[in-house]
């Protein structure tokens, strides 16, 4: 495992590339719109000039994935280094989201931790391997997905496109823990209906907001009890969060509608449909106690519903731990993360063993002052360089 390749990681170039990616806005809006075209074209152009075989792959109209391949001799492991191109919105940030300023060994901006820094490290490592002429047996693939923060069509389309990869790394912020699983995600919508009337005579109407309040109270009481009976050894129990609420027209009108959106995290063995069944069971119980309760329940049907899990003894897990320990001198921590990633699409749809591993912590992602620690980023790049050398130079 001795190699000079990690020593070739150039901090100045790595930081500069990360800054370039941050300065290209690629924000999603809601869950079904965004524009990653400029950042995809930037990466494609750069890696094409560096000698990679590059293609842009349409995930949604005007929203491309990018896949760049450095060909090996053909008898080794093909390794894909993957990141998503999009970020969440920059509303409410307390730092300039696109200035990419460095202060106290930290680089600030939208996407710094989630996950343009890791994407920059993948590009930087791949370019160094190309420049040094390392003899690869397997292909080294650098890919970027559109729409990860939204409907996740980018990862779904890429996974279904016949990816020629045997192993993969998704560089989400894990605090450099080697993560072998994560939860799935269902977005569930509830809507209660009432009868509108004048606010001065509420007894003549049916208040949909109060009906929703009673329903949410029932869900908050019943679901945690059910969740305690479902515990994954690594991921723990399912969760639900009421994240948005809308209802009524004005204070002096009894509201005839109320809507909420629920974030429901799924553990392996669960699906959107099983989560809906649990909620419907609570609704039916509430209806037996209140015959006036009128509720609609629905959910987004998307690839994000799929949890992800791979065994600890997968080769990519062993190789990642080995590379981490060689670079840092510390024992790698095998863990899971509570959020969803494109690794789910690669594992579940393309059957590619994938680890989630990256610099930065979850608390930094989506934050008002998002940043990446430069020392952590450099260490991450060195680990990835050693991993690529280990995996892609071995005969399969």
Buried (B, 14 or more C-beta within 10 A) or exposed (E): EEBEBBEBBBEEEBBEBBBBBBBBBBBBEEBEBBBBBEBBBBBBEBBEEBEBEBBBBEBBEEBBBBBBBBBBEEEBBBBBBBBBBBBBBBEEBEBEBBEBBBEEEBBBBBBBBBBBBBBBBBBBBBBBBBEEEBEBBBBBBBBBBBBBBBBBBBBBBBBEBEBEBBBBBBBBBBBBBBBBBBBBBBBBBBBBBBBBBEBEEEEEBBBBBBBBBBBBEBBEEBBEEEBEEBEBEBBBBBBBEBEEBEBBEEEEBBBBBBBBBBBBBBBBEBBBEEBBEBBEEBBEEBBEEEEEBBBEBEBBEBBBBBBBBBEEEBBBBBBBBBBBBBBEEEEBEBBBBEBBBBBBBBBBBBEBBBBBBBBBBBEBBBBEEBBBBBEBBBBBBBBBBBBBBBBBBBEE
